[in-house]
Amino acid sequence: MAMSHNGLLQRWMVEVNPRFKTTMVTSTVIVLVAAFLSRDKIANMVIICDLLAFTLIYGDVLLPRWSQPDLTRSFHCPGGSPVYLP
């Protein structure tokens, strides 16, 4: 429900079922995907989506370091940076 508060998901997508306390729309989508796809295809989709998410986060971390190198950083790695970033 936190994603609906900041606008990442629409409010109707995260309506909670009063009896089971689960989201109705996303639970329905998950059931339909599980019903029509094999376990191997679902596993491959999960792996590809994880790889995409890690790649996007990695890019989001490095982009400000390259585009704004003089910006003060609020967090510093204890013991120094283990990786050299030009």
C-alpha positions in Angstrom: 0.0 0.0 0.0 3.0 2.3 0.4 3.4 2.4 -3.4 -0.1 3.7 -3.8 0.5 6.6 -1.4 3.4 8.0 -3.4 1.7 7.4 -6.8 3.7 4.4 -8.1 0.6 2.3 -8.2 -3.0 3.3 -8.7 -5.2 3.2 -5.6 -7.6 0.6 -7.1 -4.6 -1.8 -7.6 -3.9 -2.1 -3.9 -7.4 -2.4 -2.5 -7.3 -4.9 0.4 -9.7 -7.7 0.7 -11.4 -7.3 4.1 -11.6 -11.0 4.8 -8.2 -12.2 3.7 -6.2 -8.9 4.1 -4.6 -9.4 0.7 -4.6 -7.1 -2.4 -7.2 -8.3 -4.8 -5.9 -7.1 -8.2 -2.3 -8.1 -7.7 -3.3 -11.5 -6.2 -5.6 -12.1 -9.2 -2.7 -11.3 -11.6 -0.4 -13.6 -9.8 -2.9 -16.5 -9.9 -3.5 -16.0 -13.6 0.2 -16.0 -14.4 0.8 -19.1 -12.3 -2.2 -20.8 -13.9 -1.1 -20.3 -17.5 2.7 -20.3 -17.4 5.0 -23.2 -16.5 7.3 -23.0 -13.5 10.4 -22.7 -15.8 9.0 -19.7 -17.6 8.1 -18.0 -14.3 11.6 -18.7 -12.9 13.2 -17.2 -16.0 11.0 -14.1 -15.8 11.9 -13.7 -12.1 15.6 -14.0 -12.9 15.4 -11.5 -15.8 13.4 -9.0 -13.8 15.9 -9.3 -10.9 18.8 -8.7 -13.3 17.0 -5.7 -14.8 16.2 -4.2 -11.3 19.8 -4.6 -10.1 21.1 -3.0 -13.4 18.8 0.0 -13.0 19.7 0.5 -9.4 23.4 0.2 -10.2 22.9 2.9 -13.0 21.0 5.1 -10.6 23.9 5.0 -8.1 26.6 5.6 -10.6 25.0 8.3 -12.8 25.1 11.1 -10.1 28.7 10.2 -9.4 29.7 10.8 -13.0 27.4 13.7 -13.7 28.0 15.6 -10.4 31.4 14.5 -9.1 31.7 17.5 -6.8 28.5 16.9 -4.9 28.9 16.2 -1.2 27.9 12.6 -0.3 26.1 12.0 2.9 27.3 8.4 3.2 30.9 7.2 3.1 32.0 3.5 3.2 33.6 2.7 6.5 37.3 1.9 5.9 37.4 3.6 2.5 35.9 2.7 -0.8 36.6 -0.9 -1.8 36.1 -0.1 -5.5 37.8 2.7 -7.5 35.2 4.8 -9.2 36.6 7.5 -11.6 
